[in-house]
């Protein structure tokens, strides 16, 4: 399964792990991963993400719009080429990149 989500035992952090390709094929899975959870810190773990395209950027922006500007969303464990895409696209202004 390309998208997996897990809520921390204290209920404060939702980790969404994406493996393989982060593209339009997983749009519904990605949306479902965070849709039911409110008032948590969102962590997108891209440790196993091999490829990301422009539709993934759109999905991240839709997530930000859906959750609001006050939601804490962190993107972690990016491969260098993915981090470069996020930085060039100025996603470091809307998300915490770690």
Phi, psi and omega per residue, in radians:
X1 nan 2.162 -3.057
X2 -1.233 -0.424 -3.133
X3 -2.173 2.153 3.081
X4 -2.257 2.473 3.108
X5 -2.226 2.569 3.138
X6 -2.519 2.287 3.095
X7 -1.595 2.347 3.141
X8 -1.120 2.798 -3.080
X9 -1.092 -0.481 3.106
X10 -1.529 -0.048 3.088
X11 1.312 0.241 -3.072
X12 -1.733 -0.397 -3.070
X13 -2.197 2.293 3.037
X14 -1.936 2.039 3.114
X15 -1.758 2.175 3.098
X16 -1.930 2.003 -3.130
X17 -1.775 2.322 -3.132
X18 -2.076 2.166 3.122
X19 -2.047 2.591 -3.140
X20 1.362 -2.241 -3.065
X21 -1.651 2.246 3.048
X22 -1.760 1.631 -3.084
X23 -2.578 -3.002 -3.032
X24 -1.042 -0.418 -3.119
X25 -1.059 -0.415 -3.081
X26 -1.943 0.302 -3.057
X27 -0.972 -0.792 -3.094
X28 -1.233 -0.714 3.099
X29 -1.057 -0.748 -3.133
X30 -1.115 -0.805 3.140
X31 -1.073 -0.760 -3.140
X32 -1.117 -0.494 -3.096
X33 -1.108 -0.552 -3.108
X34 -1.997 -0.213 -3.002
X35 -1.048 -0.619 -3.067
X36 -1.501 -0.136 -3.034
X37 -1.906 2.203 3.109
X38 -2.194 2.711 3.071
X39 1.005 0.752 3.031
X40 -2.249 2.929 2.980
X41 -1.517 2.275 -3.098
X42 -1.746 2.233 3.130
X43 -2.138 2.074 3.099
X44 -1.773 1.920 -3.090
X45 -1.651 1.990 -3.094
X46 -1.873 0.436 -3.138
X47 -0.943 -0.698 -3.081
X48 -1.805 0.215 3.131
X49 -1.442 2.110 -3.083
X50 -1.680 -0.469 -3.058
X51 -2.590 2.506 3.089
X52 -2.446 2.341 3.125
X53 -2.058 -3.020 -3.066
X54 -1.136 -0.498 3.107
X55 -1.184 -0.542 3.069
X56 -1.145 -0.674 3.075
X57 -1.065 -0.744 3.093
X58 -1.095 -0.689 3.121
X59 -1.131 -0.678 3.101
X60 -1.158 -0.707 3.099
X61 -1.147 -0.679 3.075
X62 -1.118 -0.647 3.081
X63 -1.084 -0.821 3.132
X64 -1.041 -0.786 -3.129
X65 -1.118 -0.756 -3.114
X66 -1.135 -0.709 -3.068
X67 -1.533 -0.348 3.140
X68 1.646 2.807 -3.084
X69 -1.198 -0.359 -3.100
X70 -1.449 -0.246 3.138
X71 -1.195 2.407 3.101
X72 -1.571 1.987 3.137
X73 -2.147 2.098 3.118
X74 -1.970 2.427 3.050
X75 -1.970 2.076 -3.017
X76 -2.153 2.837 3.021
X77 1.010 0.683 3.124
X78 -1.345 2.505 2.960
X79 -1.208 2.715 -3.068
X80 -0.947 -0.717 -3.104
X81 -1.205 -0.580 3.112
X82 -1.287 -0.709 3.101
X83 -1.086 -0.635 3.115
X84 -1.110 -0.767 3.107
X85 -1.043 -0.797 -3.124
X86 -1.126 -0.696 -3.133
X87 -1.223 -0.784 3.115
X88 -1.062 -0.631 -3.140
X89 -1.422 0.044 3.103
X90 1.106 0.537 3.092
X91 -1.256 -0.255 3.080
X92 -1.195 -0.200 3.094
X93 -1.505 -0.424 -3.086
X94 -1.899 -0.305 -3.107
X95 -2.341 2.764 3.005
X96 -1.531 2.071 3.109
X97 -1.764 2.125 -3.107
X98 -2.189 nan nan
